[in-house]
Amino acid sequence: MNDKQFERFEKWFYDYVAAFYIGETLYDDNIRLKECHTRRVCRDILTLADKLGLDEQQKLVARTTGLFHDVGRFEQYKRFNSYNDIGTINHALLGLEILAANKILDCLDPHEKKLIESAIGFHGDKDLPKNLDKETELFAKLIRDFDKLDIYFVMVERLDDLKKNPEKYMTTLGYPATDGYSQHIAQAVLEEKTIDYRDFKSINDMVIGIIGWLSDINFVPVLAEIKNSGHIGKFIKFLPDTADIRNIAKHAENLIEKKIKSN
């Protein structure tokens, strides 16, 4: 892959997304949410690429994966008015269908194309498949980390609005606002178990589950960004002040430090 190919990919992507805006405020805001998410993921990959030790070709593959990882979100929202894969459609697989239908990646070396498609296909899964080859595993882990990093930012930016206007998020997120949370979700975070999105029953469950993503972050530069952002503390303040949540706060702090020191 070369820079000109990536520039063509960018032009196609942003032209494609532009067609989804319809001039209705809430709808367009939710389309813009995912467009801006993609821009930041691509920016963050470029910003941290040297710290991650990526060479020039790896940077291009990682940036292309970042550019296209959520390309299925726009059609998903158009069809279902929701970004919740549960009950709608797997947005990663839909994205791969869209890329294939438009022959977007056909210009690439077959090996590069397969790396990008695999990373996109796996990025929203609960767990990565076992026994992936090292290169596929690298790019799958990269996009999963950078996706989570920006979702932390997106959610923190919306915490106040979530409290004030929970009904606005019921459609797009698919979870109601409640004062409580599911005990088994909190326990799973403390035990560093992967949580199935289908187990979430409320926005609080989702926020607790997002904190639990820390156990699945793979790269120290991403962990350092999360630590320095203060996002975890803001999630904790959003949640009820209970012994469970205080334990999660301490566990999250310790987990970040442990993972940074062990790498």
PABAKE-750665 format. One record per residue: residue number from 1; residue in three letters; chain; x, y, z of N, C-alpha, C in turn. Coordinates in Angstrom, 3 decimals, padded with zeros to 6 digits. Each point is the difference from the previous one (the first is absolute). Example, Ala and Ser with C-alpha at 12.3 -4.5 7.8 and 13.67 -1.06 7.14 Angstrom:
R	1	ala	A	013.190	-005.690	007.800	-000.890	001.190	000.000	000.900	001.200	000.000
R	2	ser	A	-000.350	001.050	-000.720	000.820	001.190	000.060	-000.770	001.090	000.730
//
This chain:
R	1	met	A	000.851	-001.188	000.000	-000.851	001.188	000.000	000.886	001.237	000.000
R	2	asn	A	-000.522	001.086	-000.588	000.748	001.251	000.008	-000.911	001.147	000.433
R	3	asp	A	000.607	001.173	000.200	-000.748	001.153	000.503	-001.136	000.410	-000.935
R	4	lys	A	000.219	-000.098	-001.305	-001.045	000.399	-000.950	-001.216	-000.915	000.108
R	5	gln	A	000.235	-001.270	000.203	-001.128	-000.916	000.186	-000.783	000.364	001.256
R	6	phe	A	000.714	000.312	001.079	-000.700	000.388	001.224	-000.799	001.279	-000.210
R	7	glu	A	000.557	000.947	-000.735	-000.729	001.245	-000.276	-001.277	-000.282	-000.786
R	8	arg	A	000.058	-000.949	-000.937	-001.212	-000.371	-000.752	-001.020	-000.661	000.925
R	9	phe	A	000.482	-000.820	000.909	-000.905	-000.617	000.976	-000.701	001.074	000.840
R	10	glu	A	000.764	000.988	000.456	-000.581	001.086	000.795	-001.074	000.739	-000.781
R	11	lys	A	000.313	000.328	-001.261	-000.978	000.742	-000.808	-001.270	-000.815	-000.171
R	12	trp	A	000.135	-001.285	-000.316	-001.200	-000.825	-000.164	-000.796	-000.036	001.294
R	13	phe	A	000.673	-000.215	001.120	-000.695	-000.146	001.275	-000.801	001.247	000.343
R	14	tyr	A	000.616	001.164	-000.067	-000.699	001.215	000.420	-001.080	000.407	-001.002
R	15	asp	A	000.189	-000.325	-001.283	-001.085	000.198	-000.970	-001.165	-000.945	000.315
R	16	tyr	A	000.324	-001.227	000.338	-001.023	-000.992	000.348	-000.800	000.458	001.211
R	17	val	A	000.680	000.446	001.034	-000.677	000.430	001.232	-000.858	001.229	-000.248
R	18	ala	A	000.478	000.915	-000.828	-000.736	001.245	-000.252	-001.407	-000.266	-000.513
R	19	ala	A	-000.182	-001.098	-000.711	-001.314	-000.315	-000.572	-001.019	-000.419	001.057
R	20	phe	A	000.438	-000.270	001.222	-000.917	-000.435	001.053	-000.626	001.159	000.769
R	21	tyr	A	000.495	001.202	-000.174	-000.593	001.153	000.685	-001.297	000.395	-000.699
R	22	ile	A	-001.059	000.226	000.802	-001.319	000.252	-000.582	-000.588	001.346	000.415
R	23	gly	A	000.714	000.759	000.834	-000.503	001.307	000.413	-000.916	-000.034	001.206
R	24	glu	A	-000.058	-001.132	000.699	-000.788	-000.128	001.233	000.977	-000.053	001.179
R	25	thr	A	-000.175	000.885	000.964	001.043	000.268	000.992	000.458	-001.236	000.757
R	26	leu	A	-000.915	-000.714	000.641	000.405	-001.142	000.820	000.615	-001.098	-000.853
R	27	tyr	A	-000.621	-000.280	-001.132	000.518	-001.029	-000.909	001.407	000.364	-000.453
R	28	asp	A	000.169	001.234	-000.472	001.306	000.429	-000.494	001.047	000.018	001.108
R	29	asp	A	-000.411	000.354	001.209	000.939	-000.015	001.128	000.546	-001.403	000.240
R	30	asn	A	-000.851	-000.994	-000.162	000.445	-001.376	000.226	000.866	-000.524	-001.140
R	31	ile	A	-000.240	000.466	-001.214	000.910	-000.319	-001.104	001.350	000.671	000.245
R	32	arg	A	-000.053	001.268	000.390	001.240	000.756	000.271	000.797	-000.640	001.134
R	33	leu	A	-000.697	-000.554	000.971	000.664	-000.671	001.120	000.980	-001.055	-000.499
R	34	lys	A	-000.432	-000.819	-000.946	000.856	-001.073	-000.499	001.029	000.516	-001.003
R	35	glu	A	-000.347	001.034	-000.740	001.002	000.589	-000.895	001.154	000.584	000.818
R	36	cys	A	-000.328	000.741	001.046	001.031	000.610	000.844	000.784	-001.064	000.761
R	37	his	A	-000.678	-001.047	000.408	000.684	-001.132	000.649	001.075	-000.556	-000.927
R	38	thr	A	-000.344	-000.193	-001.258	000.962	-000.535	-000.964	001.182	000.944	-000.172
R	39	arg	A	-000.276	001.290	-000.111	001.094	000.976	-000.143	000.966	-000.086	001.182
R	40	arg	A	-000.538	-000.100	001.204	000.870	-000.038	001.180	000.775	-001.310	000.083
R	41	val	A	-000.631	-001.111	-000.344	000.711	-001.277	000.002	001.186	000.061	-000.958
R	42	cys	A	-000.220	000.526	-001.192	001.095	000.127	-000.974	001.086	000.936	000.516
R	43	arg	A	-000.408	001.093	000.616	000.968	000.953	000.570	000.810	-000.650	001.108
R	44	asp	A	-000.668	-000.719	000.885	000.691	-000.610	001.136	000.984	-001.072	-000.458
R	45	ile	A	-000.383	-000.776	-001.003	000.914	-001.006	-000.543	001.263	000.673	-000.515
R	46	leu	A	-000.160	001.083	-000.744	001.157	000.712	-000.548	000.844	000.606	001.118
R	47	thr	A	-000.658	000.557	001.012	000.712	000.645	001.106	000.845	-000.993	000.788
R	48	leu	A	-000.522	-001.200	000.219	000.681	-000.977	000.855	000.778	-001.054	-000.782
R	49	ala	A	-000.004	000.098	-001.332	000.611	-001.045	-000.832	001.472	-000.216	000.311
R	50	asp	A	000.749	001.089	000.180	001.435	-000.148	000.280	000.235	-000.630	001.367
R	51	lys	A	-000.800	000.392	000.992	000.134	-000.612	001.331	-000.313	-001.491	-000.042
R	52	leu	A	-000.843	-000.389	-000.951	-000.362	-001.408	-000.147	001.014	-000.774	-000.835
R	53	gly	A	000.960	000.720	-000.598	001.037	-000.649	-000.792	-000.449	-000.456	-001.368
R	54	leu	A	-001.024	000.642	-000.566	-000.501	-000.397	-001.314	000.877	000.572	-001.104
R	55	asp	A	000.280	-000.807	-001.029	000.710	000.525	-001.166	-001.008	000.670	-000.935
R	56	glu	A	000.484	000.550	-001.103	-000.870	000.806	-000.873	-001.139	-000.821	-000.592
R	57	gln	A	000.273	-001.223	-000.422	-001.062	-000.836	-000.549	-001.012	-000.387	001.075
R	58	gln	A	000.479	-000.302	001.170	-000.908	-000.334	001.104	-000.880	001.188	000.372
R	59	lys	A	000.564	001.195	-000.058	-000.795	001.204	000.276	-001.149	000.124	-000.993
R	60	leu	A	000.282	-000.249	-001.277	-001.041	000.120	-001.023	-001.088	-001.055	000.188
R	61	val	A	000.403	-001.223	000.315	-000.994	-001.053	000.242	-000.846	000.347	001.224
R	62	ala	A	000.654	000.473	001.066	-000.734	000.358	001.219	-000.940	001.175	-000.241
R	63	arg	A	000.451	001.006	-000.739	-000.846	001.168	-000.277	-001.179	-000.381	-000.891
R	64	thr	A	000.231	-000.876	-000.972	-001.094	-000.440	-000.870	-001.026	-000.803	000.792
R	65	thr	A	000.474	-000.842	000.893	-000.916	-000.733	000.881	-000.806	000.967	000.851
R	66	gly	A	000.672	001.017	000.553	-000.706	001.009	000.791	-001.029	000.754	-000.816
R	67	leu	A	000.355	000.329	-001.235	-000.911	000.748	-000.872	-001.280	-000.782	-000.280
R	68	phe	A	000.136	-001.299	-000.217	-001.139	-000.801	-000.452	-000.644	-000.861	001.090
R	69	his	A	000.522	000.039	001.232	-000.489	-000.967	000.989	-001.483	000.181	000.304
R	70	asp	A	-000.504	001.229	-000.099	-001.413	000.262	000.300	-000.788	000.431	-001.235
R	71	val	A	000.479	-000.355	-001.183	-000.709	000.428	-001.210	-001.418	-000.574	-000.042
R	72	gly	A	-000.235	-001.104	000.681	-001.342	-000.579	000.045	-000.960	000.720	000.925
R	73	arg	A	000.512	000.867	000.864	-000.858	000.692	000.973	-001.038	000.902	-000.675
R	74	phe	A	000.368	000.618	-001.088	-000.885	000.991	-000.624	-001.221	-000.669	-000.625
R	75	glu	A	000.227	-001.090	-000.703	-001.121	-000.765	-000.550	-000.815	-000.632	001.124
R	76	gln	A	000.669	-000.444	001.050	-000.705	-000.547	001.165	-000.960	001.035	000.577
R	77	tyr	A	000.483	001.223	000.190	-000.854	001.032	000.586	-001.130	000.384	-000.955
R	78	lys	A	000.294	000.035	-001.282	-001.038	000.314	-000.991	-001.126	-001.036	000.047
R	79	arg	A	000.353	-001.262	000.121	-001.005	-001.065	-000.003	-000.750	-000.121	001.327
R	80	phe	A	000.726	000.136	001.110	-000.560	-000.372	001.305	-000.115	001.151	000.988
R	81	asn	A	000.559	001.161	-000.350	-000.016	001.140	000.923	000.648	-000.368	001.337
R	82	ser	A	001.011	-000.848	-000.057	000.660	-000.491	001.214	001.425	-000.414	-000.327
R	83	tyr	A	000.874	000.117	001.010	001.368	-000.503	-000.113	000.220	-001.239	000.867
R	84	asn	A	-001.061	-000.569	000.488	000.110	-001.201	000.825	-000.087	-001.228	-000.908
R	85	asp	A	001.100	-000.738	-000.106	000.008	-001.180	-000.866	-001.006	-001.053	000.451
R	86	ile	A	-000.255	-000.055	001.308	-000.965	-000.972	000.511	-001.395	000.398	-000.490
R	87	gly	A	-000.602	-000.867	-000.772	-001.332	000.272	-000.519	-000.019	000.736	-001.323
R	88	thr	A	001.180	000.414	-000.500	000.030	000.646	-001.318	000.861	-000.835	-000.944
R	89	ile	A	001.288	000.318	-000.095	000.892	-000.695	-000.922	001.428	000.189	000.478
R	90	asn	A	000.855	-000.947	-000.298	001.418	000.119	000.338	000.629	001.059	-000.903
R	91	his	A	000.340	001.151	000.576	000.457	001.119	-000.828	001.345	-000.275	-000.659
R	92	ala	A	000.835	-000.824	000.624	001.301	-000.308	-000.592	-000.171	-000.832	-001.270
R	93	leu	A	-000.849	-001.016	000.063	-000.238	-000.837	-001.179	-000.731	000.777	-001.087
R	94	leu	A	-000.924	000.877	000.407	-000.670	000.858	-000.979	001.023	000.894	-000.696
R	95	gly	A	000.951	000.521	000.760	001.045	000.826	-000.590	000.817	-000.752	-001.035
R	96	leu	A	000.330	-001.249	000.296	000.749	-000.805	-000.963	-000.809	-000.228	-001.272
R	97	glu	A	-001.312	-000.190	000.141	-000.859	-000.155	-001.178	000.016	001.264	-000.853
R	98	ile	A	-000.033	001.157	000.648	-000.002	001.279	-000.718	001.322	000.197	-000.735
R	99	leu	A	001.106	-000.283	000.664	001.311	000.127	-000.644	000.112	-000.944	-001.192
R	100	ala	A	-000.496	-001.221	000.153	000.069	-000.974	-001.090	-000.883	000.411	-001.169
R	101	ala	A	-001.212	000.474	000.301	-000.932	000.397	-001.059	000.551	001.152	-000.827
R	102	asn	A	000.769	000.867	000.641	000.585	001.147	-000.699	001.432	-000.247	-000.470
R	103	lys	A	000.499	-001.224	000.225	001.344	-000.414	-000.442	001.094	000.946	000.505
R	104	ile	A	-000.177	000.513	001.208	000.897	001.035	000.514	001.411	-000.525	000.233
R	105	leu	A	000.135	-001.185	000.544	001.320	-000.522	000.355	000.604	-000.881	-001.084
R	106	asp	A	-000.676	-000.114	-001.141	000.472	-000.906	-001.047	001.318	000.440	-000.623
R	107	cys	A	000.360	001.269	000.177	001.248	000.513	-000.568	001.223	-000.411	000.820
R	108	leu	A	-000.217	-000.567	001.163	001.103	-000.324	000.899	000.579	-001.380	-000.274
R	109	asp	A	001.210	-000.179	000.475	000.594	-001.325	000.057	-000.937	-000.916	000.804
R	110	pro	A	-000.242	-001.223	-000.467	-000.952	-000.883	000.693	000.305	-000.200	001.484
R	111	his	A	001.274	-000.022	000.348	000.364	-000.181	001.413	-000.423	001.208	000.826
R	112	glu	A	000.264	001.205	-000.505	-000.412	001.210	000.714	-001.518	000.074	000.110
R	113	lys	A	-000.672	-000.339	-001.086	-001.462	000.020	-000.003	-000.553	-000.939	001.069
R	114	lys	A	000.567	-001.196	000.091	-000.478	-000.967	000.989	000.253	000.488	001.421
R	115	leu	A	001.160	000.630	000.241	000.300	000.538	001.331	-001.045	001.024	000.421
R	116	ile	A	-000.319	000.915	-000.918	-000.954	001.071	000.300	-001.393	-000.580	000.224
R	117	glu	A	-000.421	-000.896	-000.886	-001.333	-000.591	000.138	-000.124	-000.802	001.300
R	118	ser	A	001.036	-000.740	000.349	-000.048	-000.793	001.235	-000.102	000.902	001.219
R	119	ala	A	000.813	001.062	000.032	-000.017	000.914	001.148	-001.357	000.681	000.137
R	120	ile	A	-000.580	000.419	-001.122	-001.332	000.612	000.034	-001.030	-001.013	000.501
R	121	gly	A	000.059	-001.201	-000.532	-000.983	-001.016	000.367	000.033	-000.382	001.464
R	122	phe	A	001.202	000.044	000.595	000.149	-000.414	001.397	-000.150	001.137	001.000
R	123	his	A	-000.059	001.252	-000.458	000.218	001.110	000.940	-001.102	000.135	001.054
R	124	gly	A	-001.204	-000.450	-000.309	-001.086	000.124	000.968	-000.328	-001.279	000.740
R	125	asp	A	000.777	-001.058	-000.248	-000.295	-001.290	000.628	000.342	000.019	001.488
R	126	lys	A	-000.690	-000.837	000.739	000.262	-000.117	001.441	001.460	-000.374	000.251
R	127	asp	A	000.506	-000.967	-000.726	001.390	-000.447	000.115	000.556	-000.246	-001.393
R	128	leu	A	001.307	000.118	-000.133	000.642	-000.375	-001.255	000.082	-001.520	-000.103
R	129	pro	A	-000.058	-000.529	-001.219	000.186	-001.444	-000.162	001.384	-000.433	000.493
R	130	lys	A	000.090	-001.221	000.446	001.291	-000.553	000.400	000.817	-000.348	-001.246
R	131	asn	A	001.309	-000.032	000.168	000.922	-000.475	-001.036	000.007	000.851	-001.269
R	132	leu	A	-000.259	001.302	000.138	000.209	000.896	-001.133	001.493	000.093	-000.292
R	133	asp	A	000.357	000.188	-001.273	001.408	000.254	-000.286	000.389	001.357	000.589
R	134	lys	A	001.279	000.203	000.250	000.478	001.167	000.740	-000.381	001.316	-000.669
R	135	glu	A	000.053	000.042	-001.325	-000.284	001.251	-000.698	-001.484	000.346	000.084
R	136	thr	A	-000.847	-000.976	-000.220	-001.441	000.236	000.124	-000.350	000.406	001.425
R	137	glu	A	000.601	-000.673	000.965	-000.243	000.322	001.404	000.417	001.433	000.320
R	138	leu	A	001.138	000.437	-000.536	000.478	001.363	000.243	-001.031	001.029	-000.435
R	139	phe	A	-000.471	-000.101	-001.239	-000.915	001.023	-000.510	-001.389	-000.115	000.624
R	140	ala	A	-000.406	-001.214	000.344	-001.277	-000.159	000.703	000.066	000.648	001.378
R	141	lys	A	001.101	-000.200	000.700	000.153	000.608	001.327	000.134	001.516	-000.095
R	142	leu	A	000.694	000.477	-001.026	000.151	001.450	-000.163	-001.351	000.686	-000.144
R	143	ile	A	-000.843	-000.488	-000.909	-001.269	000.700	-000.217	-000.917	-000.167	001.205
R	144	arg	A	000.048	-001.129	000.674	-000.817	-000.169	001.203	000.422	000.997	001.075
R	145	asp	A	001.305	000.210	000.167	000.480	000.959	000.997	-000.384	001.427	-000.356
R	146	phe	A	000.225	000.387	-001.247	-000.275	001.388	-000.379	-001.496	000.290	-000.054
R	147	asp	A	-000.784	-000.987	-000.349	-001.454	000.145	000.051	-000.448	000.260	001.438
R	148	lys	A	000.489	-000.799	000.926	-000.352	000.179	001.416	000.482	001.350	000.528
R	149	leu	A	001.220	000.385	-000.374	000.550	001.275	000.464	-000.925	001.153	-000.359
R	150	asp	A	-000.511	000.014	-001.226	-000.867	001.115	-000.381	-001.400	-000.143	000.571
R	151	ile	A	-000.483	-001.212	000.168	-001.318	-000.163	000.621	000.025	000.503	001.440
R	152	tyr	A	001.116	-000.180	000.700	000.137	000.618	001.325	-000.233	001.504	-000.099
R	153	phe	A	000.660	000.634	-000.967	-000.149	001.449	-000.189	-001.448	000.361	-000.322
R	154	val	A	-000.599	-000.722	-000.945	-001.373	000.289	-000.428	-000.967	-000.113	001.174
R	155	met	A	000.133	-001.049	000.776	-000.919	-000.205	001.120	000.187	001.051	001.088
R	156	val	A	001.246	000.336	000.323	000.248	001.025	001.021	-000.609	001.331	-000.419
R	157	glu	A	000.106	000.327	-001.284	-000.556	001.250	-000.508	-001.516	000.062	000.158
R	158	arg	A	-000.628	-001.169	000.111	-001.464	-000.057	000.020	-000.590	-000.372	001.358
R	159	leu	A	000.828	-000.126	001.014	-000.517	-000.441	001.300	-001.034	000.958	000.575
R	160	asp	A	000.273	001.302	-000.057	-000.962	000.971	000.533	-001.314	-000.062	-000.768
R	161	asp	A	000.104	-000.099	-001.320	-001.206	-000.062	-000.827	-000.753	-001.304	000.231
R	162	leu	A	000.735	-001.079	000.261	-000.654	-001.275	000.315	-000.882	000.119	001.234
R	163	lys	A	000.469	000.737	000.997	-000.794	000.190	001.219	-001.215	000.884	-000.253
R	164	lys	A	000.184	001.037	-000.825	-001.069	000.967	-000.229	-001.022	-000.490	-001.024
R	165	asn	A	000.462	-000.710	-001.019	-000.881	-000.401	-001.105	000.154	-001.491	-000.315
R	166	pro	A	-000.268	-000.872	000.951	000.240	-001.431	-000.242	-000.828	-000.570	-001.140
R	167	glu	A	-001.194	000.572	-000.221	-000.862	-000.530	-001.061	000.624	000.186	-001.375
R	168	lys	A	000.838	001.022	-000.144	000.649	000.257	-001.287	000.943	-001.140	-000.377
R	169	tyr	A	000.538	-000.670	001.009	001.002	-001.037	-000.238	-000.586	-001.405	-000.001
R	170	met	A	-001.272	-000.114	000.368	-000.623	-001.318	000.042	000.001	-000.635	-001.387
R	171	thr	A	-000.273	000.802	-001.021	-000.057	-000.533	-001.361	001.387	-000.356	-000.511
R	172	thr	A	000.936	000.953	000.091	001.309	-000.232	-000.602	000.828	-001.022	000.764
R	173	leu	A	-000.061	000.028	001.335	000.792	-000.933	000.800	-000.755	-001.285	000.313
R	174	gly	A	-001.307	000.103	000.121	-000.814	-001.185	000.224	-000.175	-000.402	001.448
R	175	tyr	A	000.404	000.880	000.936	-000.113	-000.334	001.422	-000.709	001.117	000.751
R	176	pro	A	-000.868	-000.337	000.952	-000.688	001.032	000.782	000.897	000.548	001.110
R	177	ala	A	-000.328	001.199	000.457	000.680	000.588	001.157	-000.712	-000.461	001.264
R	178	thr	A	000.752	-000.575	000.922	-000.555	-000.414	001.290	000.975	000.414	001.096
R	179	asp	A	-000.465	-000.032	001.239	000.878	000.356	001.117	000.929	-001.148	000.389
R	180	gly	A	-000.379	-001.212	-000.334	000.773	-001.156	000.426	000.906	-000.548	-001.084
R	181	tyr	A	000.487	-001.200	000.227	000.858	-000.694	-000.958	-000.083	-001.487	000.301
R	182	ser	A	000.486	-000.805	-000.930	-000.045	-001.453	000.171	001.219	-000.463	000.789
R	183	gln	A	-000.257	-000.695	001.081	001.086	-000.457	000.874	001.015	-000.851	-000.757
R	184	his	A	-000.493	-000.857	-000.900	000.930	-000.905	-000.692	000.910	000.748	-000.964
R	185	ile	A	-000.447	001.160	-000.489	000.862	000.815	-000.859	001.143	000.583	000.821
R	186	ala	A	-000.324	000.541	001.164	001.035	000.544	000.886	000.996	-001.088	000.400
R	187	gln	A	-000.505	-001.178	000.317	000.878	-001.091	000.419	000.901	-000.451	-001.143
R	188	ala	A	-000.536	-000.029	-001.203	000.801	-000.402	-001.159	001.173	000.947	-000.221
R	189	val	A	-000.229	001.302	000.212	001.085	000.976	-000.144	001.083	-000.268	001.040
R	190	leu	A	-000.400	-000.246	001.226	000.971	-000.267	001.068	000.783	-001.287	-000.257
R	191	glu	A	-000.632	-000.953	-000.672	000.665	-001.268	-000.306	000.687	000.024	-001.363
R	192	glu	A	-000.053	001.158	-000.676	000.637	000.195	-001.310	-000.509	-001.002	-001.033
R	193	lys	A	-001.293	-000.241	000.045	-000.645	-000.868	-000.973	-000.565	000.837	-001.142
R	194	thr	A	000.051	-000.543	-001.208	-000.596	000.673	-001.142	-001.515	-000.026	000.138
R	195	ile	A	-000.625	001.144	-000.257	-001.450	000.132	000.182	-000.686	000.016	-001.361
R	196	asp	A	-001.031	-000.780	-000.131	-000.803	-000.013	-001.218	-000.951	001.191	000.029
R	197	tyr	A	-000.012	000.790	-001.076	-000.873	001.174	-000.057	-001.467	-000.363	000.226
R	198	arg	A	-000.365	-001.229	-000.324	-001.390	-000.425	000.178	-000.395	-000.075	001.473
R	199	asp	A	001.003	000.017	000.882	-000.283	-000.049	001.441	-000.327	001.366	000.584
R	200	phe	A	000.256	001.070	-000.749	-000.285	001.339	000.518	-001.509	000.229	000.057
R	201	lys	A	-000.462	000.538	001.132	-001.418	000.301	000.172	-000.265	001.496	000.162
R	202	ser	A	001.048	000.799	000.136	-000.171	001.432	000.256	001.246	000.755	-000.434
R	203	ile	A	-000.112	001.329	-000.031	001.162	000.829	-000.311	001.084	-000.188	001.056
R	204	asn	A	-000.386	-000.141	001.269	001.007	-000.245	001.039	000.770	-001.291	-000.265
R	205	asp	A	-000.702	-001.043	-000.423	000.685	-001.245	-000.359	001.014	000.251	-001.112
R	206	met	A	-000.408	000.783	-000.989	000.882	000.279	-001.126	001.246	000.752	000.454
R	207	val	A	-000.176	001.000	000.870	001.141	000.778	000.490	000.936	-000.887	000.820
R	208	ile	A	-000.556	-000.851	000.846	000.832	-000.941	000.762	000.748	-000.931	-000.958
R	209	gly	A	-000.704	-000.483	-001.018	000.635	-000.869	-000.988	001.115	000.688	-000.749
R	210	ile	A	-000.188	001.284	-000.296	001.038	000.770	-000.684	001.250	000.112	000.877
R	211	ile	A	-000.188	000.215	001.294	001.155	-000.002	000.909	000.705	-001.354	-000.074
R	212	gly	A	-000.786	-001.057	-000.102	000.562	-001.350	-000.084	000.835	-000.249	-001.237
R	213	trp	A	-000.141	000.848	-001.019	000.840	-000.131	-001.195	001.486	000.095	000.318
R	214	leu	A	000.338	000.617	001.127	001.416	000.164	000.343	000.756	-001.322	-000.030
R	215	ser	A	-000.663	-001.075	000.369	000.675	-001.302	000.018	000.329	-000.489	-001.407
R	216	asp	A	-000.632	000.605	-001.017	000.208	-000.419	-001.390	000.830	001.010	-000.794
R	217	ile	A	000.531	001.031	000.657	000.879	000.945	-000.692	001.386	-000.620	-000.094
R	218	asn	A	000.595	000.059	-001.194	001.210	-000.767	-000.266	001.291	000.806	-000.014
R	219	phe	A	-000.079	001.295	-000.312	001.210	000.770	-000.270	000.206	001.096	001.040
R	220	val	A	001.231	000.087	000.509	000.318	000.955	001.062	-000.296	001.445	-000.393
R	221	pro	A	000.340	000.466	-001.219	-000.327	001.393	-000.334	-001.495	000.308	000.093
R	222	val	A	-000.842	-000.980	-000.308	-001.446	000.200	000.120	-000.399	000.035	001.471
R	223	leu	A	000.545	-000.898	000.789	-000.264	000.022	001.443	000.430	001.324	000.621
R	224	ala	A	001.156	000.504	-000.431	000.488	001.275	000.531	-000.942	001.140	-000.354
R	225	glu	A	-000.543	-000.022	-001.225	-000.972	001.022	-000.399	-001.248	-000.064	000.877
R	226	ile	A	-000.473	-001.210	000.256	-001.189	-000.166	000.847	000.286	000.495	001.415
R	227	lys	A	001.149	-000.364	000.527	000.376	000.436	001.349	000.055	001.522	000.084
R	228	asn	A	000.666	000.623	-000.963	000.198	001.451	000.041	-001.281	000.783	-000.268
R	229	ser	A	-000.956	-000.628	-000.668	-001.249	000.693	-000.348	-000.906	000.234	001.204
R	230	gly	A	000.113	-000.854	001.014	-000.904	000.093	001.148	-001.400	-000.517	-000.273
R	231	his	A	-000.189	-000.676	-001.131	-001.343	-000.455	-000.376	-000.581	-000.996	001.005
R	232	ile	A	000.825	-000.895	000.516	-000.526	-001.029	000.902	-000.612	000.642	001.240
R	233	gly	A	000.667	001.011	000.541	-000.541	000.703	001.166	-001.334	000.654	-000.286
R	234	lys	A	-000.173	000.503	-001.218	-001.270	000.630	-000.370	-001.113	-001.035	-000.130
R	235	phe	A	000.344	-001.179	-000.515	-000.993	-001.076	-000.039	-000.435	-000.383	001.414
R	236	ile	A	000.967	-000.091	000.898	-000.307	-000.377	001.384	-000.944	001.017	000.635
R	237	lys	A	000.237	001.277	-000.229	-000.862	001.045	000.567	-001.414	-000.061	-000.570
R	238	phe	A	-000.133	-000.478	-001.230	-001.315	-000.130	-000.632	-000.821	-001.104	000.662
R	239	leu	A	000.667	-001.021	000.495	-000.669	-001.187	000.536	-000.423	000.196	001.454
R	240	pro	A	-000.919	-000.832	000.494	-000.406	000.100	001.407	001.195	-000.194	000.937
R	241	asp	A	-000.020	000.683	001.118	001.078	-000.118	000.989	-000.289	-001.195	000.905
R	242	thr	A	000.496	-001.159	-000.414	-000.207	-001.235	000.769	001.353	-000.670	000.232
R	243	ala	A	000.001	-000.997	000.847	001.237	-000.744	000.262	000.520	-000.660	-001.274
R	244	asp	A	-000.915	-000.534	-000.821	000.406	-000.614	-001.272	000.767	000.996	-000.864
R	245	ile	A	-000.571	001.181	-000.149	000.592	000.988	-000.898	001.325	000.510	000.558
R	246	arg	A	000.080	000.159	001.309	001.276	000.410	000.599	001.067	-001.082	-000.208
R	247	asn	A	-000.403	-001.253	000.094	000.938	-001.098	-000.270	000.450	-000.003	-001.455
R	248	ile	A	-000.941	000.281	-000.898	000.341	000.067	-001.425	000.980	001.140	-000.256
R	249	ala	A	-000.212	001.138	000.643	000.899	001.146	-000.173	001.427	-000.365	000.406
R	250	lys	A	000.135	-000.636	001.146	001.332	-000.395	000.473	000.607	-001.058	-000.897
R	251	his	A	-000.833	-000.956	-000.401	000.484	-001.068	-000.877	000.488	000.577	-001.328
R	252	ala	A	-000.744	000.939	-000.568	000.380	000.603	-001.278	001.336	000.726	000.117
R	253	glu	A	000.154	000.757	001.070	001.261	000.723	000.222	001.176	-000.970	000.101
R	254	asn	A	-000.177	-001.052	000.775	001.072	-000.989	000.173	000.294	-000.755	-001.291
R	255	leu	A	-001.059	-000.306	-000.754	000.171	-000.756	-001.243	000.803	000.791	-001.020
R	256	ile	A	-000.308	001.284	-000.140	000.751	000.835	-000.940	001.476	000.019	000.372
R	257	glu	A	000.288	000.228	001.268	001.399	000.058	000.445	000.705	-001.335	-000.236
R	258	lys	A	-000.685	-001.092	000.315	000.601	-001.326	-000.169	000.305	-000.286	-001.464
R	259	lys	A	-000.940	000.334	-000.888	000.197	-000.301	-001.415	001.086	000.878	-000.610
R	260	ile	A	000.088	001.245	000.434	001.051	000.879	-000.512	001.374	-000.501	000.449
R	261	lys	A	000.110	-000.403	001.254	001.297	-000.447	000.533	000.432	-001.344	-000.573
R	262	ser	A	-000.957	-000.830	-000.386	000.343	-001.352	-000.458	000.378	-000.054	-001.471
R	263	asn	A	-000.108	001.136	-000.706	000.310	000.007	-001.438	001.234	000.841	-000.287
//
